[in-house]
């Protein structure tokens, strides 16, 4: 729809101005000055009226969009893949077909487009989180309403620090990785002693086994803590990053792209973390003693 300012009256061909008394043909949508239409008594395009006919402005006319259309443009979802603007609520990009993170949120019964969580609009949360926005927004909203910080995460329980790397939670990933590595120290030292490493002959194998039993319990407690705190940690980490993005990009295409790029998940971070662990294990090989048969037995070789 247009407000017809900048279009031409079909009868007198004068440009329609703001404040003019304008009427529109109910059949084809052609605009007229009211006095022009009353004088003619009929739409001058009546002979062309048909189910598939609709008046369109000429190439030299510059109709102005109504305000609601402008507001819709301001809230458009910009595709992180190609940058194309899409109407609010879109599920896929009309240009490249990529899934729009914020598009699938509004058909969920527990989500109100006008709601916020921690002062951040759900559209911004969804654009940052990505494909799992449904699950996380439901949990974030429930946690905000109840004030509870505990929510079980199966993936954090299964994968530990790798979950935090995957969700781009760098601080939490570093802390949990360090704690997990600390719980592995007794078992690593026991392995070095049993291979008769000349660097650790002063350590007692029996003492290390006792320490390892305690470390195993601590590792499971750490895994449980990660599972119970991961969602709240993600909420706080993501909320902090989103707030910084909103300050840097007040609105529009750049905000949507920044949220999608800086948010989402990172499989390369997971691969890099696993690679780092393998490199660390490889660095232990020179410290082992000559009795490697025990290692082969443990590996079933």
N, C-alpha and C positions, 0 to 999 in steps of 0.2 A: 504494500500500500504506500501511496505517496500523499503528501499534503498538497500537491499540485502547484506549489509556489515554484515559478520558473517554467511551468508548462504554458502552452498557448490555448486560449479559448478557441474551441472548434469553429465557432461562428465568426467572431471578429478578428481572430488570429492575433490578439494582443496578449502580451505576457501577463499571466496571472500573478498578482502581487499579494504580499501578506496583508491581511485585512479585507481583501475582496470577498464579496458575497458569492460563493462558488457553489454550484450544484453539479451533480454527477449523474450521467445516464445510468439507470439501474440495470440496463441490459448489457451495455458494453464497457461502462466505466469512463466514458469520454467526459472531460471537464468543460464547464461553461460558466461565464458570468450569469448570474441568475436572470438579469434583465434580458440577456441575449437568448437564453433558453425560453424564457416566457414569451419573447417576441416571436420566436420560431414556432413554439408550441409543440415541437417534436425534436428528437435527436436527428441531426443532419446525417448521421451515419446509419439511419434506420434501414436503408436498402442493403446494407452489408451485415445486418444482424443475423447471426447464426450461432448454433451451440458452440462452435469452435472459434468464434470471432471475439476478440478482446482488444480494446483500444490500447495502444502503446505510444509513449511519447516519441516525437520525431528526433532525428539525430542532432538537431540544433536546439533542442529543449534540455533543460537541466533541472529535473525534478529533485526536490529535497526530501530525503527520507524522514519519516516520522521518528520521534524520540525513542519509542520502544525498540525500533530497529537499530538505532545507534547504540542503545544499551546492550542489545544482544551482541553487537559486534565487539563491545568492550569485554564481554564475558565469554567470547569465543574460546574454544579449546584449540590450541595450536599443536600440531603434530610434531613430536620430537624427532621424527624421522625425516620429514620433508619440509616442515615449517608451515604447512598449509593451515589456514584458519578454518575451523569447523563450528557449526552451531552448538551452543551449550547443550549437553546431554548426549552428544554423539558418541557412539560406541566404537566406530571405526573412522579413519581418515577418508574423506571423500576423494582425495587425490591419489594416495598410495595404498590405502587399505590397511595401514598399520592400526593396531589396537590403541585406542586412546584411554589412558589410565583413569581419567576422571569420568569417562562416559558411562561406565557400567554401574556407577554407584547409585544413581537416582532411582533405579527400579527396585531397590531393596526396601522392604516395608519399614525397616527401623531407621531409615536415613531421611532426614528433612534437608533439602538443599539450602535452607536458610540457617541451619545449625552450624555451630562451631565447636571445636574441641580444643581446650587450652587457648582459646582466643584466636584460633586459626580456622579458616573456612574449610569445609570438607572437600571442596574442589582442590584446594592447595594440598591438603593431606593426600588425597587420592593421586594427584599428579606426581607427588614425590614418592609415594610408596610403590606405585606401579600395579602390576597384575594382581597382587594379593590384597588390594585395598579393602575389599569387602570384609574379609576376616579381621584385619587389623583395626579398621574403623569401628566395627562393632565392639571389639574389645576395648579400644581407647575410650569410646563413649561410656561403656559400662564402668570402666575404672574411674572415669571422671565423675560419674554420678554417685558411685559408692565410696569413693576415696580409697579404695583398695589398690595396692601396688603389686599384688600377687596374681599371676595368671600363668597357667602351665603352657609351656611351648615344647611340643614333641620334638621339633627339629633341633632346638638347642640342647635337648636331652640326648639326642642321637649323635649329633656332630660337634658339640662343644664349641670351641673357639672358631671352628670353620663357619658356624652359623653367623657369628658376628662379622667375620670377614665378608661373608656373602651379602649381608645387609649393610655393608659399608660403615659399620660401627667400629672405627679404628681404635679408639681408646679402650673400649670394652674388649675388643679382640686382643689387644696387646696385654691387658691385665690378665685375662683368663688364660692366654697362651703361656704367660710366665708362671702362673699358678699351676697349670697342668704340668709344665716341664719340671717344676719343683717336686711334684709328687712322683716323678719318674726317676729322680736322682738315686734313691736307694737301690732300685732294681738295676740301673745302669752300673753303679759301683759294684754290686754283687756280680754282675756279668764280667766286669773287668777283673775282679778278684779270682773268680772261678777259672778264667783263662790264664791265670798266673801272670798277670801284668806286673812288670818290675816297678811300676810307678805307685802301686797300691798294695804292696805286700804288708804294710803296717795295719791294714784294715781287717776287721774280723768278719768273716763270712756269716757267722751265726747272728752277729749283731745287725748286720745289714738285712738279713732275712726278717728279723723282728721289726726293723724300721720299715721294711717294705710292706709288711702286713698293715702297719699303721697308715702308710702312704696310700695303700689301696682303699682303705676306708675313707681317707680324706679326699681321694679322687672321686669316689662316688658321691660324697657330700658336695663336692665342688660341682659335679655334674647336675645334681639336684638343684643347687643354688642357681646355676645357669638356666635350667629349665623354668624355674619359678620367677626369676627376675628379668629374663630376656625381654619379655613384652614391654615391661615398664621402662627398662633401659632403652629400648628402641623408641618408645614414645618420647622420652625426654631427649634423646639424641636427635631424632628426626625433627622434633618441635624446635629445638635450638637452631638447627640448620635451616629449616624453613623460614624461621623468623628473620634470619640474616638475609636470606634470598629476597624476602618480601621488602626489606628495607632497601636493598640494592635495586630491585626491579619492582616499582610500585604497582604496575599492572601491564597487561597486554602480552604480546607474543614472546618477548624476552623472558618474562617471568615463567610462563609455561615451559619453555625450553630449558631454562635453568633448573627448575624443579625436577623435570624428567631426567636431565643429564646428571645432576648431582645426587639425585635419589635413585630409586630402583635397586637393583642387585648387581653384584660384580663377581662373575665366575672367574675372571682372571685373578682376582685377589685370592680366591680359594686355591687356585692352581699354584699361585706364587707361595702361599703359606705351606702347602704340601711339599712343594719343591724345597723350601727352606728347611723343613723338617728332615727331608731325605739327605740334604747336604749336611745337616748337623749330625745325623746318624753316621754318615760317611766319615766325618771328621773324627769319630770315636774309634774307627778301625785301627789307626796307627798306635793307639794307646793300649790295645789288647795284647795279651801275652801269647806265647807260642801254642798253648793248649786250646786250639780252636775246635777240637772234636766235640766239645760240649756244645758249642754254638751250632754245629751241624746237626747234632742230636736234637736240639731244641727246634730246629727248622725242619726236622723229619727227613734229613738227607743221609 
